[in-house]
């Protein structure tokens, strides 16, 4: 095994660690929301407004971190943002009033957004090295981190630990984990010479202003649709079972459990599916399955059928967002961070908009009928999935590399590429270009 292959494997493991850390930090915060609310002395209504600051901070962090990652490299930015996010976690636990909690949530949200974009940008770089889809598994590990946080938080709460003590302990563990995982991250890819430029993170192209391609905004719009649909499941699935079907609270909780479990399992299998059928098929048929699942959940007359619908909804949605992030990152290597930040940022706004959109609709129609808005969004995403097909090579795109899911436009294009010393690859190609490093397993 070559040293390059070993370093790529290590980078993949390191990326898994940062995704798990992000999910754990967010999950441990969610578990402690009631305790933090009581310590700060705020009402549910005030907390609802304060949580918007967390979302706003995350959006600002996403927008700020993309260009920084392009300029300085994910190897520098990922551990720095992980340290910021870990250190900021303790702040909500120390807040004793609404103003202090507002500031704490703004800083913590900013850290979450920064880490989210930088680690996804590094995941794109790892995927480029593997020459096959690996993005979905990273997102699955994020979900696993959230589950572990729920278990750990439940245990510390049962022991009577204060929010400040628990969050401070997790902050220290997060800082340690970031320090241990950082050395294995990949250095920035060397940029090919352009007009005599020397490339690298200091190259002007890495930080220069440019007009965002319309395809990136289209991918961001798809992310908004799918993540808004995901947000609906997060916030309304349990209420739907309880209020529409009259299920007991304990039974209604299985709606979100079925959805989130299906999402995690779907993402664990997503890379193999994307490698076999390509990202367009994952988004197209996955969104269609999600639409069928949510329609089933909305119209179900029994709890088992509703749970089956939420499970199908989770399976369908599981693969879409990772493929959108991957497509944005591969569109232009020099601006991968900025492109991922746009797709992630707009998608995150969609996640936040889920409760805000469905809530007002319930004033004019039953909750289950309001679910046909995300059904329509899933159908739209299925129809627009062809946007994931790679377009003409961007100035910063290295056509010598195999981007997961790419297909040669025609046999003539492949012949032309061969004449120029460029290898054409099919969906999920596992064969590296001539003279390149063997694909890690």
N, C-alpha and C positions, 0 to 999 in steps of 0.2 A: 504494500500500500504506500503510495507516494505521500510526501509531507503535505502537498497541496490538498489531497483528498482527506487526510486526517484533519487539517485545519478547517476544511469545509464542514466536516462532521461536527467538530467542536463548536463551530459557529452556529450550526443548527441547534445543538443542545443549549447553547447560550441564549439563543433567541427564544427557545421554549421557556427558559427560566424567566426571561423578562415578560413574556406574555402571562405566565403563571403569576408572577409578582403583581402585574397590573390588575389581573382579576382578583387576586387575594386582597390587595389594598382596597379596591372598590367594594368587594364583598364584606370585608370587616367593617367598613364604614356603614354599609346598609344595615347590617345586623345591629349596630349601636345607635341608629337614628333615634329610637324612642328614648334611650337613656340620655343621649346628648340633648334632645329636646327638653327633657325634664330638668337637666342641669342648667341649661341656658334660660329656663323659665319662659319659653315661648309657646304660643298656642299652635294648634294644627294649621290654622289659616296663615299665621306668620311664617311657620316652617315651610309651607308650600311656596310662599314668595321667596324665601331665602334659598330654597333648593334651585330656583331659577338662576341664582347667582353662580351656583356650582356649574350648571350647564353653560352659562355665559362665559365663565372662566375657562371651561374646557374648550369651547369654541375658539376663544382668543388664543389659547395655548396651541391649538392645532394650526391656526393660521400663522402664528409666529414661528413655529418649529420647522415647518416644511422647508423654507428657504435656508434656515440655519443648517439643517441636515445636508442639504445640497452643497453648501459652501464648505462646511468643516468635516463632513462625513459622519455616518451613523455611529462609527466606532467611538467618536468623541461625544456625540450628542446623546446617544441612548443611555449610557451610565449616568451622565449629568442630569438628565430629566428623571431617571429612576430615583436618583438621590433626592432631587427636589420633591418628587411625589411622595416618597417615603417620609421625608422630614416634615412635609406639610400635613401628613395624616394626623399627627398628634394635636394639631391646632384646634379642630372642632371639639376634642375631648377636654380642652382647657377653657373653652368659652363659657362665660358665666352670664352673658346677656346677649340680646339680639344683635347689637352692633359688632361685638366680638365674634359672634358666630357667623355673621355675614362676611366679615373679612376673612375668617378662617375657611369658609366654603369657597370663596372666590379664589384664594391661593391654592387650595387643594384641587379645585376643578381645573385651574390652570396647569398644575402639575400632571393631572390625569391626561389632559389633552396633549400636552407636550410628549409624554411617554407614548401615548397611543400612536401618534404620527411617526415618531422616530423609530419605534420598534417595528412598525409595519413597513417602513422604508428599508430597514435592514433585512426584514423578511423577504422583500422583493429581491434584494441583492443575493441572499442565500439561494432563493429559487432560481435566479439567473445562473448561479454556479451549478446547481443540480440539473439544469436543463429539463426539468419535469415539474409538474405542480407539487408544491409542498406548503402552500399558504394556508389551506383549510385546516390542517392539523394544528397550526399555531393558534388559530381562533378557537379550536376545540379545547386546547390547553388553557386558554383564558377562562373558558367556562368552568373547567375543572378547578382552577384557582378560586373562583367564586364559591363553588361548592365546599371546598376545603375551608374557606373563610367562614362560611355559615356554620360548619361543624365546630371550628375552633372558637368562634364567637359565642355560640350557644354554651360551650363548656365553661369559658371564662365568666360568662354572666351567671351561670349556675353556681360558680364559686364565689360570687359576690364581688368580683373585681370591678373597680370603677372604670368608666370609659377612658379617663386619662391614663390610667395604668396600662390597660390593654393596648390602647392605640400607641402609647409610647414604646411598649415592648415590640409591637409589630413594626414600628418605625425603625427601631434599631436593627431588627432582623432584615428589614428591607434594604437598609444601607449596607449591611454585611453581604446580602445576596447580590446586590448590584456590584459591589467591589469584587466578589469572587467570579462573577460571570463576565465582567467587562473584558478581561484580557483575551478571551476567545473570539470576540467580535471581529468581523472582517475589516481590513483597511479599505479605503475608497478605491473603487475600480479605476485603473489608469485610463484616462480619456485618450482616444486616438487623436493624433495631431490634426488640427484644423487651422489652415492658414498660418502654419508655423507656430501655433500656440503650443504650450507645454502641457496642457491639461491639468488634471488633479484638482484637489479641493480648492486651490487658490485660483484656478482658471476663471477668467471673467464670466464664461458661460455658466459656471456653477452658481453664481450669485446675481447675474444680471437680470434686469427687468425684461419681460417679454410678454407678448399677448398670449393668454391661455387659449390653447386650441379648443374649438367648439366641441370636439369629441370628448374632451375631459369634462366639460360642463354637462354634456349629455350623460356621461357615466355618473357624474355627481347627482344628476336628477334621478337616475335609476336607483342610486344608493338611498336617496331621500325616500323614494317610494317603498323600497323594501324595508328600510329601517323604521319608517313610520308604521308599517304593518307589524314589525317586530315589537315596537313600543306598545301597540294596541294589545298584543298578547300579554306583555308584561304587566299592564295596568288594568286590563278589563276582563281577562279570561276568568279569574276567580269570581268577580262580581257577576259575570254572565251566568255562571252555573248556579250561583246562589239566588240571584234575583229573578232570572228567567225560568229556571227549572226547579227552583225551590230546594236546592241541595243544601244539606247541613254545611256549616263552615268548614269542618274537617274534610268533608268530601270535596267541597268546592276547591280546596287548595290543590287537589290533584290536577286541576286543569292546567295551572302554571307548571306543576311538576312534570306533567306529560309533555308539554310544549318544550320546556328547557332540556329535558332528557333527550327528546328527539332531536333537538338542535345540536346537542353535543355529539350524539352518536352519528348524526348525519355529517358533521364536520370531520369526525375521525375518518370517515370513509370518503370524504369529498375529494381528496387528492387523487385517489385511484379512479374515481368516476371522471374527474376532469381530465386526467391523463388518457383515459380510454376514449371519451366522447368529445372532449374539448369544452372550453368555458362557455361558448354560446349555448350548447345543449344543456349545460348545468343550469344556467340562468333561465333559459326558455322553458324547459320542462319542469324545473324546480318551482318556478313561479306559477306555472299552471297547476301543479300539484298543490301548492300552497292555497291557490284560489279555491280549488275543490275542497280542501280540508277546512278552510274557514267557512265556506258556504255550508258544509256539513255541520260544523259546530253551531252556526247561526240558526239553522233550521231544525236541529235535532230536537226530538220530542222526549228523549231519555238521556240520563246521565252517561251511560256507557257509550252511546253514539256520539255525544258531545265530546267525551274524552278522546274517542277515536279521531274526531275531527281536529282537535287541537294537536294531537300527535302528528297527524298528516300535515298540518300547517307547519309544525316545527321542522319536519323532514324536508318539506318543500323549500322553506326559507333558508335552510342551513348552509347551502353552498353558494348562494348568490353574492353576498357581500364580500367574502374573501376573493372571489373571482373579479369583482369590480376593483378592489384595491390592487390586485395583481395587475390587471389591465392598465390601470392608471400609472403604476410604477414602471411598467415595461414600455410605456408609450414613448418616453424620452428619458434616457438614463441620466443626463445632466440635471434634469429638473424633476427627478422621481419624487423627492420629498415634497416639493411644492404641489405636484399633481396629486399625490396621496392626501395631502392636507386639504385640498379642495374637495375631493370625493368624501373623505372622512368627515370633514366639517359640515358639509351639506347633509350628509347622511345622519350625523348626530343631531342636527336641527330637526330632521324628520323624526328621530326617536323621541325627542322632547315634545314634538308637536302632536304625537299620538293622543295623549290624554286631552290636550287642549282642543283638538278637532272633534273627537268622539263625544266629549262632555256636552257641548252645546247641541249636538245632533240629538241627544237623548231627550231634549225638551220638546222635540217635534215628532219623534218616532221612538219605538222601543229600542232597547240597547242592542238586541240581536240584529235588528234591521240596519242599525248604524254600522254594523260590521261590513256591509256591502260596499262601503267606501274603500277600505283596504283591499277587499276582493277586486274592485275595479282597478286599483293600483297594481295589484299582482298581475292581472290580465294585461295591463299596459306594459309592464316590465317584460312579460313573456313575449309580447309582440315586438318589443324594441331590443330584444337580446342580441340581434345581429350587430349592434354597436360595439360589442366586444371583439369583433373581428379586427385584427390589426390593420391599420391604414398604411399609406406609404411611409417609408422610413423617415423618422424625424431627424433633424440635424444632429441631435445628441444620441441617436440610437445606434447601437453597434450591430450591424446586420450580420456580423460574423458569429453572433451568439444565437442560440436557439431559445426563443421565447416560448414558454409553455403554451400549448394550444394553437400555435401558428400553423397555417397550412399554405403551401405554395399556391399561388393564384392559378397557375396553369403549367403544363409541361414545358412550354417554351420559356417561361420565367425560370424554371429550374435549370434548363439548359444554359440560359444566359448566366445564371448565377454560378454554374459550374465553370464556365469559361473564365469568369472573373475570380475564381478561387473562393467562391462563397458557397457554403453548404445549405441546401434547402432541407427543412425538416418537417415532418408530419406532426399530428397531435400527440403531445406527450412523448416526443422522441427521446429515447434513452441513449442514443449513440452520439458521442461527442464528435465535433468537427475534427478533421484530420490534424493530428499533432496536438490536440487538446488533452486536458486531464481526463482520465476515466471517470465515469459518473459514479459518485458515492452511492452506496446502498443504505 
